Amino acid sequence: MLGNITLGQFFPGDSLIHRMDPRAKLVLTIALIVAVFVAKGFLSYAVVFAFILMTAMISQISLKLIIRAIRPILFIVALTFVLNMFFSSGGNVIFQWAFMTITDQGLQMASYMAIRLVLLVMGTQLLTLTTSPIALTDGIESLLRPLSKIGFPAHELAMMMSIALRFIPTLMEEADKIMKAQMARGADFESGNLIQRAKSMVPLLVPLFVSAFRRADELALAMEARCYRGGEHRTRMKVLHFTQIDLGAAICLALLIAVVVLLPM
């Protein structure tokens, strides 16, 4: 389970997607999310899915890696599907028992919501897989910099987001080590009912939280020892520049949104 979580991981490469400006990737990822939500039918979702697959091929990211990101949220996808299926009204009744009613429109809406969740995870996963945490921090800070004129802490927010993303794989690796150590001591994380499984997670969560607080304290001390003072008078080794690759990607995504909007239900 923990090995399937790829959020926050970065895979170095020299593809066109890797060489894009992080600001462009952030904006285009938001545009891709908009394309997912404006899609009106299965054909539109198929076009968005094909676009994501094409982007993954260009970035030289394995399809298995993208699918691994979906496995941890399968429960959420299934729960969303069931809730929308039973609680969406309208349309012809397909099944009815007591207070539960399934209609054709409810089934269609449930399918749309489940597909949207999967596409959103796949699309945003490409951002973290092809963008280093440092580049992502610089991109977020650059986009939020105009808000700093009204007192918005753009640099601090970007730094917190990048640190959070950076430590997700580290904490997952730490949790995996703790779980294996507890299983070697006889702990059982898989058998029993839901309450028993929740109780069995206590020996995993307590040392994990202790380790997370210790790492946060060590990071704070290291930043203070290096006289870190936020974004004030900060220079960068690599200056961000928009290139023709970013322009081409923006045109492709604009065409995708146009196609998705124009396609029939």
Secondary structure, DSSP 8 states (H G I E B T S, - for coil): -GGG--TT------STTTTS-HHHHHHHHHHHHHHHHH--SHHHHHHHHHHHHHHHHHTT--HHHHHHTTGGGHHHHHHHHHHHHHH---S-EEEEETTEEEEHHHHHHHHHHHHHHHHHHHHHHHHHHHS-HHHHHHHHHHHHGGGGGGT--HHHHHHHHHHHHHHHHHHHHHHHHHHHHHHHTT--SSSS-HHHHHHHTHHHHHHHHHHHHHHHHHHHHHHHHTT--TTTT---SS-----HHHHHHHHHHHHHHHHHHHS--
